[in-house]
């Protein structure tokens, strides 16, 4: 583990180091794991009014809903509102976060909600075709689309507009996926984001399998499903929502740039938030396991050869003692070769 720690890979215990060499599926969260997690607002459009006025109205409502939140998308909305001089539409009360779906609150007597396409679909929000087409184009570009809706008099929520966000893929994300493929490891993207954005990232990185619009509770179930196929599964994530999936995996791998909850649930922590270190963690585990097998083999050979000779009186005690010492030295020396391990160098 010392060689791994020097590369920024903290392995919690020997069990994790042992299990990691068997990993043949790695499931990645998207935001903050494969992407930088620093979202920016790229579009804000009203459902019933175009131009600057519509954009400002949607942005003002979004800023009111997201005030006080530390979520990356909330920070993006608030930053855009400050940059454009848009004040929040009011003070949000009765605010509640719906895990994996969005946020709802009352703003100046208006019951507003801001969230995912899945939430709008489940809430039976009618999305006009022009706006649906616009959202599809944004998603195809890898954007995350959130919808603003308002509920009145117990009726189905009415759409008020959309907000679209962009995030940047980490430079080492492609290196990570390529390195895992070279190791014979299948990669899976598990994201709560829309299908278009998730597929765009997976396509750019060469990820084998995509699961989008996955709620936090469903992530753990998906990991269990992958394990049920007889595979050894690692989950890589950074957020509170990833903690159940990290705990459900054979090996949970957390980014140190994420939350303490995620790091507590994981068996391995990547101190630099670099996804390429996932392949390095598997590599050092496989090399360590190989060294253990080599050392057991040579120790067994020494004893198989030495014990019969000693029993027959053909081995001088001095030579036997020297051979035993040499056996120990060779085992230690072989293990110390791991100190030369450098990883991918990323």
C-alpha positions in Angstrom: 0.0 0.0 0.0 3.0 2.3 0.4 3.7 2.3 -3.3 0.0 3.0 -4.0 -0.1 5.9 -1.4 2.8 7.6 -3.1 0.7 7.6 -6.3 -2.3 9.1 -4.4 -4.2 5.8 -3.9 -5.2 5.2 -0.3 -6.3 1.6 0.3 -8.3 1.2 3.5 -7.3 -2.4 4.3 -5.7 -5.6 3.0 -9.1 -7.0 2.0 -9.7 -4.3 -0.5 -6.2 -4.8 -1.9 -6.9 -8.5 -2.3 -10.4 -8.1 -3.9 -9.3 -5.4 -6.3 -7.2 -7.7 -8.4 -10.3 -9.6 -9.4 -12.2 -6.5 -10.7 -13.6 -7.0 -14.2 -16.3 -4.3 -14.3 -15.8 -0.7 -13.3 -19.0 1.5 -12.9 -18.4 5.3 -13.1 -20.6 8.1 -11.8 -20.5 11.0 -14.3 -20.6 14.4 -12.6 -17.5 15.1 -10.6 -16.0 11.7 -11.4 -15.5 11.7 -15.1 -16.3 15.4 -15.5 -14.8 18.4 -13.6 -18.1 18.9 -11.7 -18.0 22.7 -12.4 -21.1 23.2 -14.4 -21.9 26.4 -16.3 -25.3 27.6 -17.5 -25.4 27.5 -21.3 -29.1 28.1 -21.9 -32.1 29.5 -20.1 -35.3 29.6 -22.2 -38.9 30.4 -21.3 -41.8 28.2 -22.5 -44.1 31.1 -23.3 -41.7 34.1 -24.0 -38.5 34.3 -26.0 -35.6 36.7 -25.9 -33.9 38.4 -23.0 -37.1 38.9 -20.9 -37.9 35.2 -21.0 -34.4 34.2 -20.1 -34.2 36.6 -17.2 -37.6 35.4 -15.8 -36.5 31.7 -15.9 -33.1 32.6 -14.4 -34.7 34.6 -11.6 -37.0 31.7 -10.7 -34.1 29.3 -10.9 -32.0 31.5 -8.7 -34.7 31.7 -6.1 -35.1 27.9 -6.0 -31.4 27.2 -5.8 -30.4 29.9 -3.2 -28.4 28.3 -0.5 -27.7 25.1 -2.3 -24.2 23.7 -2.8 -25.1 21.5 -5.7 -22.9 22.1 -8.8 -26.0 23.0 -11.0 -27.3 25.3 -8.3 -23.9 27.1 -8.2 -24.1 27.5 -12.0 -27.5 29.1 -11.8 -26.6 31.5 -9.1 -23.3 32.4 -10.8 -25.1 33.1 -14.1 -27.7 35.3 -12.3 -25.0 37.3 -10.5 -23.1 37.7 -13.8 -26.2 39.0 -15.6 -27.5 41.1 -12.8 -30.6 39.1 -12.3 -32.1 39.1 -8.8 -33.9 36.0 -7.4 -37.6 36.1 -8.1 -38.2 36.0 -4.3 -37.5 34.1 -1.2 -38.0 30.4 -1.4 -40.0 28.7 1.5 -40.9 25.1 2.1 -37.9 24.1 0.0 -37.3 20.4 -0.4 -34.8 18.4 -2.4 -36.1 15.3 -4.2 -33.1 12.9 -4.4 -32.0 12.4 -8.0 -34.9 14.5 -9.4 -34.6 18.1 -8.4 -35.9 20.7 -6.0 -39.3 22.2 -5.2 -40.2 25.3 -3.2 -42.8 28.1 -2.9 -41.5 31.4 -4.2 -43.8 34.4 -3.6 -46.8 32.2 -3.4 -45.9 30.2 -6.6 -45.3 26.5 -6.2 -42.2 25.9 -8.4 -40.1 22.9 -9.1 -36.8 22.6 -11.0 -35.6 19.2 -12.0 -34.9 16.4 -14.5 -36.8 15.2 -17.5 -37.7 12.1 -15.6 -39.4 14.2 -12.9 -41.3 16.2 -15.4 -42.5 13.0 -17.1 -43.6 11.5 -13.8 -45.4 14.7 -12.9 -47.1 14.7 -16.3 -45.8 18.1 -17.3 -46.7 18.9 -20.9 -43.5 19.9 -22.8 -44.2 21.8 -26.1 -42.7 20.2 -29.2 -40.4 23.2 -30.0 -38.9 23.1 -26.5 -38.7 19.3 -26.5 -36.7 19.5 -29.8 -34.4 22.2 -28.3 -33.8 20.0 -25.3 -33.0 17.0 -27.5 -30.4 19.0 -29.4 -28.8 20.2 -26.1 -28.7 16.7 -24.7 -27.1 15.4 -27.9 -24.3 17.9 -27.3 -23.8 16.4 -23.8 -25.7 19.1 -21.9 -27.7 18.5 -18.8 -31.3 19.8 -19.1 -33.4 20.9 -16.2 -37.0 22.0 -16.4 -38.8 24.7 -14.5 -42.5 24.0 -13.8 -45.3 25.6 -11.7 -48.2 23.9 -9.9 -51.5 25.8 -9.5 -54.7 24.8 -7.7 -53.8 21.1 -7.6 -53.5 20.9 -11.4 -50.7 19.2 -13.2 -47.6 21.4 -13.2 -47.3 23.8 -16.1 -43.9 24.2 -17.8 -42.3 27.6 -17.4 -38.9 27.0 -19.1 -35.7 25.1 -19.3 -32.1 25.5 -18.0 -29.2 23.7 -19.7 -25.8 23.1 -18.2 -22.4 22.2 -19.6 -19.6 20.4 -17.9 -16.1 19.6 -19.0 -14.8 16.0 -19.2 -11.6 15.5 -17.2 -8.5 15.3 -19.4 -7.5 12.0 -17.8 -11.0 10.4 -18.2 -10.2 8.9 -21.6 -6.8 7.7 -20.4 -8.6 5.9 -17.5 -11.1 4.1 -19.8 -8.4 3.1 -22.3 -6.2 1.8 -19.5 -9.1 -0.3 -18.1 -9.9 -1.7 -21.5 -6.2 -2.7 -21.9 -6.6 -4.6 -18.5 -9.6 -6.4 -19.8 -12.0 -4.5 -17.6 -15.5 -3.5 -18.9 -16.6 0.0 -18.2 -20.1 1.2 -17.2 -21.5 4.7 -16.8 -24.2 5.0 -14.1 -25.7 8.5 -14.1 -28.7 10.3 -12.8 -28.4 12.7 -15.8 -30.5 12.5 -19.0 -29.9 9.8 -21.5 -28.6 12.2 -24.2 -25.9 13.7 -22.0 -24.9 10.4 -20.5 -24.5 8.8 -24.0 -22.6 11.8 -25.3 -20.0 11.4 -22.5 -19.9 7.7 -22.9 -19.3 8.0 -26.6 -16.5 10.6 -26.2 -14.7 8.3 -23.7 -15.4 4.9 -25.2 -17.4 3.6 -22.3 -19.0 0.2 -23.0 -22.4 0.5 -21.3 -24.6 3.4 -20.2 -27.4 3.6 -17.6 -29.0 7.1 -17.4 -31.6 8.7 -15.3 -30.7 6.4 -12.4 -32.0 7.5 -9.0 -29.5 7.3 -6.0 -31.4 4.3 -4.5 -31.4 2.5 -7.9 -27.6 2.9 -8.3 -27.0 0.4 -5.5 -29.6 -2.0 -7.1 -27.8 -1.7 -10.5 -24.5 -2.5 -8.8 -26.0 -5.6 -7.2 -27.4 -6.6 -10.6 -23.9 -6.4 -12.2 -22.5 -8.5 -9.3 -25.2 -11.1 -9.7 -23.8 -11.9 -13.1 -20.7 -13.3 -11.3 -18.6 -10.3 -11.9 -16.4 -8.4 -9.5 -17.6 -4.8 -9.6 -15.9 -1.6 -8.6 -18.0 1.6 -8.3 -16.3 5.0 -8.7 -18.1 8.1 -7.3 -17.7 11.3 -5.3 -21.1 12.4 -4.0 -23.5 11.6 -1.2 -25.8 10.0 -3.7 -23.1 7.6 -4.7 -22.5 6.3 -1.2 -25.1 3.4 -1.3 -23.6 2.2 -4.6 -20.0 2.5 -3.3 -21.0 0.3 -0.3 -22.9 -2.2 -2.5 -19.9 -2.8 -4.8 -17.2 -5.3 -4.2 -14.8 -2.4 -4.2 -15.9 1.2 -3.7 -13.6 3.9 -5.0 -14.1 7.5 -4.0 -12.7 10.8 -5.2 -11.1 12.8 -2.4 -12.5 15.9 -4.2 -16.0 14.6 -3.3 -17.9 14.2 0.0 -16.7 12.7 3.3 -19.7 10.3 3.1 -18.5 8.9 -0.2 -15.0 8.4 1.1 -16.3 6.7 4.3 -18.3 4.2 2.2 -15.4 3.4 -0.1 -12.5 1.0 0.4 -10.2 3.0 -1.8 -9.8 6.8 -2.0 -8.1 8.6 -5.0 -6.4 11.6 -3.4 -6.1 13.6 -6.6 -9.5 13.1 -8.1 -7.9 11.6 -11.2 -10.0 8.8 -12.8 -6.8 7.3 -14.3 -5.8 6.2 -10.8 -8.6 3.6 -11.0 -6.6 1.6 -13.4 -3.5 2.1 -11.3 -5.3 0.8 -8.2 -6.3 -2.4 -10.1 -2.8 -2.7 -11.5 -1.0 -2.4 -8.1 -3.5 -4.9 -6.6 -2.8 -7.4 -9.4 1.0 -6.9 -9.1 0.8 -7.4 -5.3 -1.3 -10.6 -5.7 1.2 -11.9 -8.2 4.1 -11.2 -5.7 2.2 -13.1 -3.0 1.8 -16.1 -5.2 5.5 -15.9 -6.3 6.7 -15.7 -2.7 4.5 -18.6 -1.7 5.8 -20.7 -4.6 9.5 -20.1 -3.7 8.9 -20.7 0.0 7.2 -23.9 -0.9 10.1 -24.9 -3.2 12.7 -24.3 -0.5 10.8 -26.5 2.0 10.0 -29.2 -0.5 13.7 -29.5 -1.4 15.2 -28.8 2.0 13.1 -30.9 4.3 13.6 -34.3 2.7 17.4 -33.6 2.4 17.5 -32.6 6.1 15.5 -35.7 7.1 17.9 -38.0 5.3 20.9 -36.3 6.9 22.1 -35.0 3.6 21.9 -31.4 4.5 24.4 -29.8 6.8 22.7 -27.7 9.5 24.8 -24.7 8.7 23.7 -24.9 5.0 20.1 -25.5 6.1 20.2 -22.4 8.2 21.7 -20.3 5.5 19.1 -21.6 3.0 16.3 -20.7 5.4 17.7 -17.2 5.7 18.2 -16.9 2.0 14.5 -18.0 1.5 13.4 -15.1 3.8 15.7 -12.6 2.1 14.5 -13.6 -1.4 10.8 -13.3 -0.4 11.4 -9.8 1.1 13.5 -8.7 -1.9 10.9 -9.9 -4.4 8.2 -7.9 -2.5 10.4 -4.8 -2.4 10.4 -4.8 -6.2 6.9 -3.2 -5.9 8.6 0.0 -4.7 9.7 0.5 -8.3 6.1 0.6 -9.5 5.2 4.0 -11.0 1.7 3.5 -12.4 0.6 5.2 -15.6 2.5 8.3 -14.8 -0.6 10.5 -15.3 
